[in-house]
């Protein structure tokens, strides 16, 4: 189950929608940022940055988002045998930053650190890059290009953090294991959506999001 974080609210305290309010075909929607298309896909939009659009951010970020946060379980053991996030989506518009919009994350449990384990980016050229923390509180991510897709076309990604190992795959291809350095398999959770990193608007269309845990 997911809760939803939005680019609205007050600075440092974004609006959030609980899983219970999102549930079902008649669940919560917003015509500007989060809504179902005529075909049944889920559209997530972000207007840009705080400076360019006036959107608001969470306390530990400079960037605006329309993004799901895993809420049940709220975190899980990354040494477990099964922790997987798989999504089918189209990036209709990526933002104008170097690495682009973040469409999936593995985050360290908030009680341990505010930093991500990994963030999956896609830019305007369709280049997919994964940024991985080496230890929870290191300020920068180790960036690795993992492939490319065509902007506006449907594709799939999968993130796994199981048995203490982080891996990523694109379009059903072989999973690629990423080094996490000195990171000691902290409790973690998944995020999926449109986490804008630039000044221009971004739009992501999800067809499915599937999570599995042992």
Secondary structure, DSSP 4 states (H G I P E B T S, - for coil): -EEEEEEEEETBEEEEE-HHHH-STT---BTTTEEE-TTS-EEEEE---HHHH----BTT-SS-EEEEEE-SSS-B-TTSS-EEEEEEEEEEE--SSSS-EEEEEEEE-TTT-SSEEEEEEE-TT-EEEEEE-SSTT-SS-EEEEEEE--TTSEEEEEEEEETTEEEEEETT---EEE--TT-----EEEEEEEE--SSS-EEEEEEEEEEEE-
